[in-house]
Amino acid sequence: MIFDLHGFGNQLAEGTLMTIKLSLAAVSVGLLLGLLGATAKTSKYPALRVLATLYTTIVRGVPETLWVLLVYFGTVSGLNALGELFGHPDLALSPFTAGTVALGLCFGAYATEVLRGALLAIPKGHREAGQTLGLSPMRIFWRIILPQVWRVALPGLGNLYLVLLKDTALVSLISLDEIMRKASIASNATKEPFTFYLAAALIYLSLTVVAMTIMHLAEKRVSQGFTRNEL
């Protein structure tokens, strides 16, 4: 099948690049939040465990679409009020930043559970071995525990990234020029919605295949020297 994109091919390419940038920015924020949340959930301090549980419960209980809208429009009002105090009434959060924060929050909530399971899967003897060597708790975590956590959590985090990649389409609601918004603009201009939405679907599929290939190679790399138990 040959698509006649009526000169909108470059626009779709720009939208694809924006989608990739948004997904990478959001996953970076989400991994940081997930690591903090998982550490808090496995902490010996009840207050940290309660705080992390509230975070994951609230974020996972609200649809991603609403988080995108709440973060964007909520910050617009707050920043406008703040901007008026300093003589900048047009101060506002950009759609890209709002999308990064909203999708990062959602990714982090799910990543918290994946990383928490990975932390619990590390034998306690590994921490005890680090203590025997005289390592500080922080060095034990960064040098011994965390490398193993990534190996255990990588498949789950990879699946979450694939979901995040498709969720970037939600940011078109706040006018970020990613794939879906570019496809919508092109379909409205040409009156050929099927052509451009099908093209968008193929782009998402291509990005997913590339991401899956990269994750497969990453899993093989981090699993070197380990054997997988098969039933």
N, C-alpha and C positions, 0 to 999 in steps of 0.2 A: 504494500500500500504506500502510495506517495502522497504526502500531505502538501497542500497548497496553503502556506502560512501567511500569504498576502503581505509579506514584508515584516511580519511580527516575530520572525525567528530570533532576531537579536534581542527583542524584548523578553522572550521566553528564556534565552540564555542568561540575561541579566537577572531574571527572577530565580533561575536555578542557582546562580552564584550567591544571591541573597539568602536563599533557603539553606545552603551549605554553611554560610557564615553564621546564620541564626542558630542552626542546630549545634554547631561547635561551641558557640558562646554559651548557649543554654546548658549544654552537657557539662561544660566546665563549672558553671555555677552549681548545677545539680550534684556533681560529684563532690564538691566541697561541702555542700549542705548534707549530702548523704553520709559522708564520712563523719562529720560532726554529729549528726543524728544517731548514727550507729554507735559511735563512741559513747554518746550520752546514754543510749538505751542499755548499754552493757556496763555502765558506770556503777560504782558502789554507792553513789549518792542518790537518794530517792528523788530529790528535787530535779536533778538532771533527767532522770528516767521519765518523770511525769511531764516535764517540758517537751522532751522528744516525742512522747506518746501523743501529746496534744497537737504537736506539729503534724505528725503523720496522719492522725485521725481527721483533723480539720481539712488539710489539703486534699487528702484522698476522698473526702466526703463531698467535695464540691467539684462539678465538672470543669475540665480544663478551659472550656470556652468562657465560663464565668470568671475564672481567674484572670484570663487575658483582659476581659472588659473591666473587671474590678481594679486591677493594677493600673491600667492605662487611664481610665476616667477618674479613678480615685486620686491618683497622683497629679493629674491635671489640675484639679480643684485645689489641692494642697500647695502645689508649686506656684500656682497663680497667686494665691494669697501670700505666700512667702516672697514672691517676686515683687509684689506691690510694696512690701515693706522696704525693699532695697532699690526701688526704682526700676525694676525690670518686670512689668506686668505680664509679659509674654513668656515668662519662664515656664517650661513644661518638659515632661519626659518624652523623648522621641519614641516612635512606634517600635524601633529596633530594640531600644533599651527596655521598654515595657514588655515586649515579647520575650526578651531574654530572661528578665526577672520572673515573669509568670510561668514560662515553661521550665525554667530552672527550679522554681519552687516545686512544681509538680514532679519533675524528674527526681529531685532530691528526696521527696517523701517516699517514693517507691524504692529508690536506691538505698535509703536508710534500712529497709527491711532486708534487702539483698546483702548489704554489707554487714548487717548485724548477724545474719546467719553465717556469713563467712568468718566473722570474728569468733563466733561460738564454735566453729569447726576446727579452729587451731588448738591443738592439744596444750593443756596447761603446762606440760613439761617443758615446752619451748620457752615460756616465760621464766620458768624456774632455772633453766639452763643459762639464760641471760643474766639472771640475778647471781648465779654462781660465779659467772665471769666478772662480776662487779659492775655491770652496765647499769646506767640509770634507767628508770621507767620509760623516759622519752626515747632513749636510744634503743631500748628493747622493742618498743612499738615501731619505730621507723626502720630499724635494721633487721629485725627478726619477724615481727608479726605482719606488718603491712605488706611486704612482698608476697607473703603467702596468701594474704587476704585477696589481693588482686587476682592471683591464680584461681582461687576458688570462686570468686564473684564474677569473673569476666564473662562467662556465658549469660548469666542473668542480666548483667549490665548491658551486654550487647543487645539483648532482646528489648530492653528498655529504650535503648538508643533508636532502634528501628521504629518503635512507637513514637518517640519524640520527633523523629524525622518527618513522619506523616502529620503529627500534631502542629507542625510549623504552618500548615495551611490555615489554622485558626487565626493567625496573626493578620491575615488578609482583612479581618473584620475591623482592624484599627488602621487600615490603609497602608500597611507595609507592602512594598512592591516585591513580594516573593512570587513563587510559581502560580499559585491560584489567583492572585490578584491580576497578574499579567495575563493569564488565560481568560479571566473574566472581562478585562478591558478589550482584549482582542476579539472575543466572541461577540461583545456588544457592538463593536465597530464593524465587524464583517457579517453579523447575523448568522454565523456558523458555529454555534456553541459546541456541537458534537465534535467537530474537528479539533478545537483547541482544548476541550476538556479531555479528549482522548490523548492528545499530545502531552498534556500535563500528567495524565495517568502513566504514560510510557516513561516520562522523565522520572517520576517517583519510583517506578519499578526499576529503572536503571540505577538510580541512587541506592536503592535497597540492595540490589545485587552487588554493587561495588562495596557497600558497607559490610555486607555479609562475608564477602571474600576477605576483606581486611581483618575482620574479627576472627575468621577461621585461621588466618595466618598468625594473628596475635596469640590465639589460644595454643597453637602448636608451639610457638616460641616459648611462652611462659610455662608450658608443660614439659619442656625438655628435662629429662632426668627423672620424670615421675611416670609411674605406671597407673593406668586406670583399671579399677576393678570391674570386671564384667560378670554379670550373672549368667 
